[in-house]
């Protein structure tokens, strides 16, 4: 699904692969590489960032790659830089091909058992082989363990988005967000998580200013008898209350969405992992023509070094 949620998910994947694989890599190896290829079918391709719903389905080939280097890692302080690339190539609807180039720099330190980090990310996004969107993000975060089984992750995010197509310039915006997430560590690789995110957007077009609330819950469980195989599930609810009257409807716009996602990841051989994923989204808006339902299924083969 080439929607804003798809873009956000891709960027979140970049962030997750920036942090998590380092924990399992050899401490003396400053270089991290990953590559993922796959395919997906989306029965209703959308671009939420531009309020476009195609009402058409299509399949796409996927490729994602990342390289990251840890310049400093003394066990207490870290400085790392990374580059990521993501591309989808549709079989029929090539105008929805999505390409993301990303660069990141993260500095972190540990203070009294609290990990503090500051990340800057730049992302250049192309849609249908045309310049679409640039995003600059500054994100200070903290991570700490409460007791022996609750991991707390929180922070603030500033995002500046600049659209590259003149018809979309009024969508240029600054967004401030705060988030908090709890991971309950149940042992034997099982976790439950719950989070909340508050966002406030100030756009060039006053009718696109909004405050947003996102709630999500999820879990991860290993599959008994299949070493390294993990099943994950997530539910997310999001709503946006727009602050000013939309000229199309003569009232304030209101959006809400419910999304369910389930995935099964399993090791194949050496450093290769396969993942099968399904996601359902039900998006509703009082702006005519924007409400939609979406089913997305994908299969990916990943490699890490």
C-alpha angles and dihedrals in degrees: 000000000000095000132124086266088055090050090047091048091052091049091047089051089054090052094046093049088048092060112024105050091054089065091060098038123093108278093229095053109089094182124084125183131179136175129184130184128180150123137253141191119214117186095199116026113205139176103207092178088067098030093246123147115181099191085213133108130220144162124241141190115232135206129176129176138175140184124189133177126199107214094178127024115150096155093265105044130040138184119183138166129199146182125205135187130195130179136176120192116195123211096222112358099059091162086076096053106132125208126181128187113188137184125186141181122193130185120186141173139177120239119179093335092312117117110217121192138177119199132186118193132184120193128185112196128194123191121196090354091300130108107267117160144357121202130193117191132185114188128177112189141176131207127189140160118237110204111325102305113036121079114194120202122178144147153133129274131200115193128184116192123192119185116213100207116083094226089059099046091104087064093064106121150163117229129194119195139177124195142180128189132183123204115196109206107211098177132249091060095302120134139170121198136189129183147173131203129189120198134186119191128195110192133182089246107062092214089064095059110111149159115227137196125198125187123183139173128186147160142207125205131174117234111243114242094014107090113219094007114130134185119205132187134183139181121195131186120190133177133179125200110199115217103214138043115277110225092218096061101019091233140075114288120239127192131182134171140187119203133184124191132182128179139177119203123186135172119246109182138326107336097345124112131181126208132191115194139180126190131183123194129188109190123183130186135168088223106099117254098013102095114099146153121225139192119193126181124180142174123203137182114205135191129193133189 
